[in-house]
Amino acid sequence: MLQPADMSGKVALVTGAAAGLGRAVALRLAGLGAAVAIADISAEGLAGTAQEIRAAGGTALELILDLAERANCDRAIAVTLAEFGRLDALCNVAGVMKPGPTTEFSDEAWDLTMKVNLEAPFFLIRASLPLLLESHGAIVNVTSCAAFQGQAYFAAYCATKAALTNMTKALAMEYMKAPIRINAVAPGGMMTGLVGGMAALAECDRDLIGRIGSPRGLCEIEDVAETVAFLATPAARSYHGACINIDAGVTAD
């Protein structure tokens, strides 16, 4: 018998929740009944997300922190536990995308991309695993269609998303016999703040850049958020080690 997608009485932590996909995921999980801890570096953005959740009758805990700092990953889990006493879902949504010609790509941009896109999910997962095993919970990592195709001028971003996708599968194998579900969602291009970074490509080869998109256009944020939230719920009981592509056909070939 199918279970409804319900998070009543459960707690979810969503990173990157100040805007874009992270905000949409947090709102969706709150709508399903979860108390939501929302993490981001933007205090103003988090306040807006929390206000929306509370206005709809939900519960939100704002965690204003920089996940590029490793200690903040442990802190996010500890504060969530202290506030709610449990954790049922971890949604790693936060990400940075800094495109540009490889010869001009700075050490700082490389380090930030690795820390936010790959290291933060790992250290958040490491800290949350004991709680999620106890609650029979779920981990949902947001990767990208960039994990499955070469994209000109996005070498660092592609590297992190491919690694996060395979890390998801490795963790799913490690915890194959444990009461936890570990999955990923790989979106295509969406109209989020990350798209603003495309300005750095103004002087690059437009033909190569055009190969990244789909003739169907950008993906809807709400469609991706719905899938991320679903995988966080007990209704996704048979999903483990999956990576669901939502990219308007970009990776169909």
BAFI-3210 file (N, C-alpha, C; in Angstrom, 3 decimals, decimal comma, padded with zeros to 6 digits):
// residues 253
n [1|2|3|4|5|6|7|8|9|10|11|12|13|14|15|16|17|18|19|20|21|22|23|24|25|26|27|28|29|30|31|32|33|34|35|36|37|38|39|40|41|42|43|44|45|46|47|48|49|50|51|52|53|54|55|56|57|58|59|60|61|62|63|64|65|66|67|68|69|70|71|72|73|74|75|76|77|78|79|80|81|82|83|84|85|86|87|88|89|90|91|92|93|94|95|96|97|98|99|100|101|102|103|104|105|106|107|108|109|110|111|112|113|114|115|116|117|118|119|120|121|122|123|124|125|126|127|128|129|130|131|132|133|134|135|136|137|138|139|140|141|142|143|144|145|146|147|148|149|150|151|152|153|154|155|156|157|158|159|160|161|162|163|164|165|166|167|168|169|170|171|172|173|174|175|176|177|178|179|180|181|182|183|184|185|186|187|188|189|190|191|192|193|194|195|196|197|198|199|200|201|202|203|204|205|206|207|208|209|210|211|212|213|214|215|216|217|218|219|220|221|222|223|224|225|226|227|228|229|230|231|232|233|234|235|236|237|238|239|240|241|242|243|244|245|246|247|248|249|250|251|252|253]
n.u [000,850|000,582|002,282|001,379|003,003|004,272|005,349|004,758|005,425|008,102|011,568|013,458|016,500|017,583|019,856|021,213|018,921|018,088|017,214|015,959|016,168|016,692|015,108|012,577|012,453|012,522|010,114|008,296|008,708|007,985|005,325|004,489|004,422|006,752|009,033|011,396|014,809|016,716|019,445|021,944|024,201|023,197|021,610|019,446|018,053|017,390|015,689|013,515|012,638|012,009|009,960|007,954|007,451|006,530|004,319|002,587|001,922|003,894|007,002|010,166|013,699|016,314|019,514|022,197|024,968|028,218|028,798|031,130|033,008|034,254|033,674|031,174|029,422|029,173|028,154|025,670|024,168|024,267|022,952|020,424|019,616|019,637|017,556|015,268|015,439|015,683|016,380|015,222|015,531|018,002|018,719|020,834|021,267|022,562|024,814|027,513|028,341|030,775|031,618|033,953|036,844|039,336|042,056|041,903|040,760|040,537|042,474|041,027|038,363|038,208|038,681|036,469|034,326|034,778|034,566|031,923|030,221|030,958|032,539|031,060|028,480|029,464|030,527|028,306|026,662|028,201|028,070|025,355|024,534|024,316|021,946|020,066|020,066|018,948|016,378|015,434|015,759|016,372|018,646|019,118|020,799|021,542|022,612|023,595|022,825|025,235|026,892|026,913|027,642|030,109|030,752|031,566|033,737|032,963|034,475|035,266|032,797|031,453|033,140|032,700|029,979|029,807|031,358|029,825|027,529|028,485|029,437|027,051|026,028|028,029|027,729|025,157|025,601|027,289|025,521|023,589|022,355|021,186|018,737|018,072|017,714|019,352|019,755|019,826|019,190|019,316|019,275|018,591|019,301|018,005|016,007|017,613|019,611|022,137|022,303|023,015|025,778|026,499|027,199|029,898|030,677|030,538|032,454|033,124|033,074|030,150|028,827|029,728|028,791|026,055|025,468|024,913|022,293|018,722|016,458|013,920|013,957|014,453|014,334|011,603|011,700|009,959|009,208|011,536|011,962|009,755|010,393|012,776|011,780|009,910|011,624|012,711|010,776|009,016|007,460|008,988|010,063|011,223|013,324|016,749|020,044|019,573|019,691|017,941|017,266|016,317|016,012|014,969|015,548|018,256|020,296|019,496|020,614]
n.v [-001,196|002,185|004,818|008,062|011,149|012,412|014,436|014,921|015,626|015,223|016,164|018,239|019,188|021,703|022,867|025,855|027,400|030,012|031,030|030,360|026,951|025,715|027,220|026,609|023,837|023,771|025,092|023,312|020,966|021,915|022,373|019,783|019,103|019,031|020,180|022,597|023,059|025,605|026,408|028,741|031,185|033,684|035,921|037,620|036,409|033,934|034,810|035,635|033,180|031,785|033,409|032,970|030,246|030,266|031,949|030,320|028,606|026,870|025,552|026,943|026,963|029,126|028,933|030,628|030,497|029,736|027,258|026,586|026,599|024,088|023,383|024,454|022,685|020,522|022,069|022,912|020,537|019,927|022,131|021,910|019,456|020,142|021,966|020,611|017,939|015,711|014,303|013,833|014,089|015,071|017,500|018,292|021,022|023,413|025,216|026,324|027,985|028,698|029,609|029,706|030,334|027,840|028,512|030,934|030,482|030,920|030,024|030,492|030,402|027,738|026,395|027,275|026,219|023,455|023,196|024,019|022,600|019,913|019,099|020,146|018,767|016,146|016,370|017,248|015,039|013,081|013,999|013,826|011,193|009,321|010,269|010,083|007,367|006,478|007,566|006,363|007,728|010,012|010,975|013,459|014,441|017,214|017,147|017,516|017,854|018,278|016,433|014,333|014,990|016,536|019,957|022,849|025,245|024,809|023,211|022,839|022,884|020,737|018,680|018,586|017,931|015,478|013,982|014,191|012,853|010,219|009,791|009,705|007,255|005,538|005,819|004,847|002,164|001,501|001,741|-000,119|-002,154|-000,855|001,116|003,500|005,936|006,937|009,214|011,007|013,999|015,244|018,137|020,038|023,184|025,899|028,775|030,225|031,827|030,943|031,050|033,595|033,640|033,088|035,314|035,559|034,254|035,779|036,453|034,057|031,075|030,994|028,945|026,601|027,024|027,004|024,326|023,321|023,714|022,851|022,293|022,447|024,350|026,001|024,218|023,910|025,280|024,443|021,880|020,386|020,766|019,437|016,768|016,429|016,873|014,774|012,508|012,793|011,965|009,293|008,059|007,546|004,982|002,870|003,896|004,039|004,851|006,001|008,298|010,864|012,303|015,484|017,277|018,292|016,687|016,916|015,069|012,878|011,745]
n.w [000,000|-000,883|000,742|001,965|001,087|003,730|006,394|008,988|012,361|012,030|011,407|009,315|007,746|005,668|003,372|001,837|001,834|001,611|-000,763|-004,122|-005,196|-002,694|-000,917|-001,979|-001,519|001,290|001,893|000,773|002,292|004,813|004,260|004,108|006,703|008,233|010,754|010,054|009,762|008,515|006,550|005,654|004,235|003,965|005,882|005,488|003,379|004,570|006,584|005,081|004,004|006,375|007,320|005,412|005,871|008,529|008,304|007,013|008,980|009,785|011,229|011,701|011,903|011,903|010,594|010,407|008,711|007,327|005,175|003,975|005,873|007,715|010,411|010,806|009,686|011,452|013,514|012,519|012,545|015,282|016,495|015,373|016,464|019,175|019,231|018,223|018,928|017,319|014,030|010,809|008,086|005,783|003,533|001,126|-000,472|-000,983|-003,068|-005,211|-008,247|-010,383|-013,276|-016,048|-018,191|-017,983|-017,691|-016,469|-014,088|-010,681|-007,730|-005,428|-006,286|-007,085|-004,619|-003,074|-004,540|-004,251|-001,457|-000,781|-002,552|-002,395|-000,092|002,120|001,951|002,526|005,164|006,586|006,237|007,539|010,199|010,658|010,361|012,650|013,855|011,783|011,259|013,598|013,417|011,165|008,761|005,985|003,376|000,995|-001,753|-003,772|-006,940|-010,222|-013,738|-014,806|-013,748|-015,455|-017,992|-020,056|-019,656|-021,189|-019,778|-017,183|-015,474|-012,730|-011,377|-012,655|-011,819|-009,021|-008,885|-010,201|-008,453|-006,090|-006,872|-007,228|-004,669|-003,293|-004,213|-003,265|-000,490|-000,260|-000,827|001,306|003,423|002,868|004,315|006,379|008,248|006,534|003,942|001,019|-001,437|-004,615|-006,515|-009,759|-011,203|-014,222|-015,843|-013,974|-013,109|-010,996|-008,411|-009,078|-011,814|-012,358|-012,379|-014,921|-016,321|-016,390|-018,606|-020,841|-022,789|-023,875|-026,000|-027,701|-029,018|-027,800|-025,207|-025,670|-025,941|-023,492|-022,607|-022,893|-025,633|-024,679|-022,757|-019,528|-016,386|-014,088|-010,884|-008,849|-009,660|-009,316|-006,587|-005,539|-006,038|-004,564|-001,979|-001,811|-001,855|000,619|002,339|004,120|002,207|000,025|000,175|-001,261|-002,643|-002,955|-003,252|-005,655|-008,431|-009,566|-012,583|-013,555|-016,032|-018,394|-020,551|-021,185|-020,598|-022,017|-024,297]
ca.u [000,000|001,377|002,223|001,354|004,203|003,896|006,472|004,218|006,187|009,494|012,448|014,329|017,499|017,757|020,903|020,958|017,486|017,791|016,631|016,001|015,724|016,707|013,898|011,418|012,450|012,145|008,688|007,545|008,779|007,148|003,949|004,196|004,319|008,033|009,743|012,508|016,000|017,138|020,829|022,477|025,077|022,436|020,643|018,243|017,324|016,816|014,562|012,381|012,153|011,384|008,700|006,977|007,094|005,731|003,049|001,734|001,676|004,976|008,069|011,457|014,873|017,287|020,920|022,977|026,357|028,942|029,113|032,507|033,773|033,920|033,092|029,769|028,619|028,872|027,332|024,305|023,502|024,158|021,922|019,139|019,294|019,336|016,267|014,137|015,594|015,756|016,555|014,648|015,938|019,028|018,682|022,007|020,882|023,473|025,832|028,045|028,711|031,642|032,162|034,953|037,951|040,166|043,321|041,625|040,022|041,403|042,557|039,946|037,115|038,279|038,526|035,099|033,467|034,974|034,101|030,466|029,500|031,340|032,959|029,969|027,568|030,071|030,650|026,950|026,214|028,939|027,551|023,928|024,239|023,773|020,565|019,216|019,931|018,013|015,022|015,141|015,543|016,774|019,574|018,899|021,829|021,246|023,783|023,321|023,073|026,672|027,589|026,820|028,085|031,111|030,221|032,672|033,905|032,406|035,247|035,200|031,411|031,210|033,903|032,051|028,678|030,057|031,827|028,708|026,650|029,069|029,477|025,705|025,920|028,936|027,099|024,011|026,134|027,794|024,391|022,591|021,649|020,793|017,416|018,247|017,638|020,313|019,468|020,217|018,412|020,224|018,505|019,188|019,300|016,815|016,161|018,008|020,721|023,325|022,325|023,685|027,192|026,714|027,745|031,340|030,912|030,195|033,474|033,460|032,501|028,712|028,401|029,992|027,886|024,704|025,272|024,559|020,862|017,758|015,470|012,693|014,101|014,861|013,470|010,871|012,215|008,972|009,229|012,698|011,721|008,778|011,077|013,681|010,962|009,362|012,664|012,974|009,667|008,909|006,767|010,016|010,670|011,960|014,426|018,017|021,130|019,080|019,906|016,839|017,578|015,209|016,833|014,334|016,107|019,656|021,143|018,796|021,379]
ca.v [000,000|003,396|005,773|009,456|011,943|013,117|014,656|015,366|015,181|014,976|017,327|018,238|020,247|022,050|023,865|026,724|027,669|031,448|031,397|029,350|025,587|025,440|027,800|025,852|022,562|024,031|025,398|022,096|020,067|022,510|022,121|018,374|018,945|018,967|021,328|022,719|023,860|026,145|026,876|029,520|032,277|034,921|036,120|038,245|035,398|032,968|035,452|035,585|031,801|031,486|034,148|032,249|029,002|030,577|032,530|029,195|027,784|025,925|025,830|027,096|027,336|029,752|028,644|031,544|030,033|029,503|025,834|026,407|026,373|022,721|023,296|024,838|021,514|019,885|022,997|022,888|019,338|020,028|023,114|021,312|018,451|020,824|022,651|019,735|016,636|014,626|014,689|012,794|014,255|016,054|017,848|019,091|021,787|024,543|025,024|027,491|027,701|029,763|029,200|030,551|029,617|027,156|029,238|032,114|030,061|031,196|029,053|030,783|029,900|026,273|025,972|027,518|025,253|022,159|023,220|024,128|021,608|018,526|018,852|020,410|017,618|015,006|016,569|017,268|013,642|012,391|014,417|013,513|009,766|008,655|010,706|009,563|005,922|006,307|007,934|005,702|008,902|010,092|011,985|013,789|015,341|017,831|017,168|018,312|017,166|018,465|015,232|013,294|015,469|017,589|021,280|023,786|026,353|024,432|022,050|022,676|022,557|019,362|017,764|018,421|017,284|014,067|013,368|014,100|011,786|008,918|009,677|009,269|005,826|004,833|005,803|003,933|000,809|001,314|001,626|-000,962|-002,982|000,014|001,740|004,869|006,043|007,933|009,412|012,291|014,571|015,954|019,060|020,832|024,605|026,503|030,207|030,495|032,758|030,383|031,431|034,880|033,431|032,919|036,555|035,369|033,575|036,705|036,462|032,678|030,538|030,851|027,646|025,602|027,292|026,626|022,882|022,962|023,797|021,977|022,990|022,597|025,479|025,764|023,414|024,657|025,041|023,712|020,467|019,771|020,787|018,392|015,473|016,417|016,708|013,412|011,559|012,974|011,418|007,827|007,555|007,120|003,876|001,951|004,609|004,005|004,857|006,516|009,689|011,186|013,424|016,363|018,214|018,583|015,854|017,242|013,878|011,751|011,112]
ca.w [000,000|-000,972|001,836|001,526|001,369|004,961|007,303|010,272|013,518|011,655|011,313|008,146|007,606|004,260|003,169|000,687|001,923|001,561|-002,056|-005,170|-004,943|-001,259|-000,327|-002,445|-000,809|002,682|001,926|000,476|003,446|005,851|003,854|004,389|008,148|008,930|011,315|009,125|010,039|007,226|006,685|004,537|004,643|003,836|006,958|004,930|002,623|005,515|007,265|004,169|003,955|007,665|007,394|004,593|006,547|009,722|007,876|006,616|010,161|010,002|012,190|011,041|012,693|011,014|010,879|009,572|008,786|006,088|005,133|003,509|007,097|008,079|011,750|010,751|009,329|012,738|014,293|011,996|013,051|016,744|016,846|014,992|017,481|020,431|019,107|017,904|019,560|016,353|012,637|009,951|006,695|005,451|002,115|000,767|-001,654|-001,185|-004,088|-005,908|-009,629|-010,852|-014,569|-016,678|-018,823|-016,992|-017,465|-015,661|-012,895|-009,531|-006,635|-004,477|-006,853|-007,004|-003,227|-002,638|-005,216|-003,608|-000,068|-000,677|-003,347|-002,118|001,282|003,062|002,032|003,207|006,603|007,129|006,278|008,604|011,499|010,812|010,209|013,842|014,070|010,716|011,471|014,710|012,999|009,884|007,942|004,584|002,868|-000,414|-002,269|-005,066|-007,805|-011,420|-015,003|-015,064|-013,286|-016,476|-019,295|-020,027|-019,949|-021,378|-018,828|-015,883|-015,030|-011,272|-011,027|-013,110|-010,965|-007,712|-009,014|-010,490|-007,213|-005,151|-007,358|-006,918|-003,219|-002,909|-004,483|-002,355|000,832|-000,342|-000,709|002,671|004,347|002,207|005,300|007,500|008,070|006,057|002,483|000,544|-002,853|-005,196|-007,612|-010,661|-012,041|-015,282|-015,553|-013,378|-012,929|-009,625|-008,287|-009,721|-013,219|-012,451|-012,632|-016,353|-016,873|-016,560|-019,879|-021,914|-023,836|-024,231|-027,231|-027,505|-029,529|-026,764|-024,086|-026,070|-025,851|-022,117|-022,364|-023,570|-026,463|-023,895|-021,853|-018,153|-015,527|-013,070|-009,535|-008,058|-010,050|-008,676|-005,145|-005,237|-006,034|-003,413|-000,772|-001,817|-001,463|002,050|003,112|004,165|001,019|-000,939|000,906|-002,135|-003,288|-002,232|-004,213|-006,934|-008,815|-010,471|-013,451|-013,933|-016,805|-019,676|-021,599|-021,496|-020,513|-022,637|-025,367]
c.u [000,883|001,178|002,100|002,684|003,893|005,117|006,000|005,021|007,649|010,245|013,353|015,302|017,742|018,833|020,617|019,540|017,121|017,075|016,562|015,462|015,693|015,480|012,674|011,317|012,003|010,653|007,847|007,555|007,948|005,675|003,516|004,195|005,613|008,370|011,056|013,606|016,539|018,500|021,261|023,379|024,335|021,376|019,339|017,402|016,662|015,605|013,320|011,782|011,417|010,034|007,607|006,507|006,175|004,377|002,054|001,469|002,754|006,000|009,405|012,518|015,912|018,708|021,776|024,446|026,916|029,396|030,475|033,459|033,343|033,234|031,610|028,866|028,216|027,925|025,882|023,527|023,271|023,047|020,534|018,696|018,902|017,950|015,098|014,238|015,699|016,095|016,079|015,077|016,990|018,985|019,826|021,738|021,893|024,525|026,329|028,462|029,493|032,286|033,225|036,037|038,896|041,454|043,142|040,935|040,935|041,422|041,389|038,612|037,064|038,003|037,094|034,143|033,568|034,375|032,579|029,763|029,775|031,677|031,818|028,950|028,169|030,086|029,289|026,404|026,902|028,372|026,119|023,617|023,720|022,306|019,627|019,055|018,924|016,566|014,569|014,869|016,134|017,786|019,243|019,950|021,386|022,542|023,441|023,462|024,541|027,500|027,718|027,265|029,184|030,485|031,385|032,598|033,344|033,184|035,126|033,807|031,089|031,916|033,198|030,736|028,812|030,500|030,691|027,733|027,212|029,221|028,122|025,562|026,820|028,342|025,890|024,467|026,611|026,662|023,237|021,750|021,140|019,453|017,530|018,175|018,530|020,176|019,934|019,217|019,367|019,431|019,317|019,144|017,961|017,070|016,389|019,155|021,987|023,442|023,021|025,164|027,522|027,286|029,240|031,682|030,695|031,182|033,862|032,720|031,017|028,186|028,588|029,055|026,472|024,429|024,823|023,050|020,040|016,849|014,148|012,770|014,523|013,856|012,779|011,391|011,249|008,962|010,377|012,490|010,757|009,453|012,036|012,887|010,382|010,402|013,015|011,910|009,685|008,195|007,744|010,771|011,515|013,120|015,667|019,135|020,719|019,563|018,886|017,196|016,304|015,845|016,274|015,031|017,563|020,528|020,501|019,638|022,478]
c.v [001,241|004,276|007,176|010,128|012,861|013,241|015,166|014,777|014,932|016,289|017,178|019,407|020,465|023,125|024,673|027,238|029,145|031,841|030,173|027,990|025,269|025,988|026,992|024,499|022,747|024,305|024,150|021,141|020,611|022,285|020,688|018,072|018,935|020,282|021,411|023,614|024,305|026,808|027,623|030,609|033,614|035,037|036,693|037,223|034,377|033,546|035,422|034,192|031,444|032,184|033,454|030,974|029,278|031,151|031,442|028,240|026,779|026,397|025,863|027,525|027,873|029,467|029,476|031,164|029,763|028,048|025,553|026,226|025,036|022,604|023,635|023,687|020,755|020,759|022,973|021,692|019,437|020,988|022,588|020,284|019,107|021,462|021,670|018,332|015,460|015,193|013,530|012,909|015,345|016,273|018,797|019,793|022,889|024,238|026,352|027,064|028,897|029,346|030,161|029,723|029,045|027,915|030,464|031,778|030,149|030,059|029,237|030,241|028,371|025,794|026,148|026,508|023,885|022,127|023,199|022,961|020,162|018,268|019,075|019,271|016,431|015,200|016,726|015,846|012,909|012,721|013,965|012,022|009,096|009,016|010,115|008,052|005,649|006,569|007,217|006,765|008,828|011,205|012,198|014,816|015,910|017,921|018,028|017,429|017,310|017,299|014,202|013,740|016,522|018,907|022,261|024,920|026,055|023,269|021,804|022,238|021,117|018,349|017,518|017,664|015,809|013,338|013,198|013,001|010,416|008,713|009,212|007,761|005,006|004,732|004,868|002,483|000,530|001,071|000,824|-001,748|-002,173|000,696|003,220|004,838|007,194|008,041|010,789|012,708|015,415|016,872|019,570|022,289|025,082|027,994|030,508|031,497|032,261|030,818|032,774|034,763|033,271|034,169|036,437|034,742|034,490|036,663|035,060|032,241|030,234|029,503|026,560|025,786|026,820|025,145|022,432|022,851|022,791|022,821|023,220|023,756|025,062|024,895|024,316|024,278|024,171|022,219|019,730|019,692|019,693|017,031|015,362|016,152|015,307|012,400|011,660|012,330|009,894|007,239|007,055|005,903|002,957|002,614|004,561|003,895|005,373|007,941|010,009|012,439|014,188|017,498|018,512|017,866|016,076|015,991|012,657|011,048|010,219]
c.w [000,000|000,251|001,268|001,839|002,545|005,859|008,664|011,426|013,241|011,475|010,100|008,221|006,119|004,152|001,902|000,658|001,855|000,276|-002,955|-004,767|-003,455|-000,556|-000,724|-001,743|000,632|002,803|001,681|001,660|004,609|005,535|004,087|005,885|008,919|009,618|010,535|009,677|008,691|007,399|005,435|005,105|004,647|004,924|006,423|004,173|003,528|006,228|006,386|004,073|005,240|007,802|006,596|005,278|007,729|009,366|007,473|007,779|010,474|011,017|011,469|012,045|011,730|011,486|009,924|009,720|007,399|006,055|004,512|004,676|007,686|009,441|011,748|010,330|010,587|013,564|013,819|012,526|014,555|017,158|016,491|016,024|018,791|020,402|018,998|018,500|018,618|014,976|011,776|008,500|006,580|003,947|001,807|-000,561|-001,980|-002,239|-004,636|-007,307|-010,152|-012,170|-015,075|-017,320|-017,775|-016,689|-016,599|-014,348|-011,677|-008,525|-005,676|-004,982|-006,802|-005,581|-002,746|-003,262|-004,559|-002,203|000,034|-001,365|-002,957|-000,657|002,271|003,097|002,776|004,718|007,284|007,247|007,423|009,974|011,731|010,818|011,482|014,100|013,029|010,790|012,586|014,277|011,732|008,816|006,551|004,357|001,396|-000,825|-003,609|-005,857|-009,024|-012,646|-015,394|-014,554|-014,394|-017,864|-019,117|-020,422|-020,032|-020,370|-017,433|-015,261|-013,531|-010,842|-011,424|-012,205|-009,641|-007,831|-009,383|-009,225|-006,211|-005,570|-006,988|-005,416|-002,691|-003,082|-003,543|-000,956|000,846|-000,227|000,720|003,657|003,722|003,209|006,487|007,212|007,702|004,538|002,027|-000,969|-003,317|-006,263|-008,442|-011,583|-013,227|-014,882|-015,014|-013,228|-011,442|-009,616|-008,955|-011,174|-013,410|-012,753|-014,096|-017,000|-017,128|-017,907|-021,083|-023,074|-024,313|-025,499|-027,030|-028,006|-028,480|-025,569|-024,410|-025,969|-024,456|-021,929|-023,141|-024,455|-025,736|-022,903|-020,456|-017,410|-014,509|-011,685|-008,731|-008,386|-009,361|-007,167|-004,720|-005,131|-004,854|-002,137|-000,685|-001,342|000,012|002,927|003,144|002,960|-000,037|-000,418|000,034|-002,865|-002,416|-003,264|-005,580|-007,160|-009,901|-011,264|-013,798|-014,728|-018,186|-020,836|-021,933|-021,534|-021,165|-023,697|-024,818]
res [m|l|q|p|a|d|m|s|g|k|v|a|l|v|t|g|a|a|a|g|l|g|r|a|v|a|l|r|l|a|g|l|g|a|a|v|a|i|a|d|i|s|a|e|g|l|a|g|t|a|q|e|i|r|a|a|g|g|t|a|l|e|l|i|l|d|l|a|e|r|a|n|c|d|r|a|i|a|v|t|l|a|e|f|g|r|l|d|a|l|c|n|v|a|g|v|m|k|p|g|p|t|t|e|f|s|d|e|a|w|d|l|t|m|k|v|n|l|e|a|p|f|f|l|i|r|a|s|l|p|l|l|l|e|s|h|g|a|i|v|n|v|t|s|c|a|a|f|q|g|q|a|y|f|a|a|y|c|a|t|k|a|a|l|t|n|m|t|k|a|l|a|m|e|y|m|k|a|p|i|r|i|n|a|v|a|p|g|g|m|m|t|g|l|v|g|g|m|a|a|l|a|e|c|d|r|d|l|i|g|r|i|g|s|p|r|g|l|c|e|i|e|d|v|a|e|t|v|a|f|l|a|t|p|a|a|r|s|y|h|g|a|c|i|n|i|d|a|g|v|t|a|d]
***
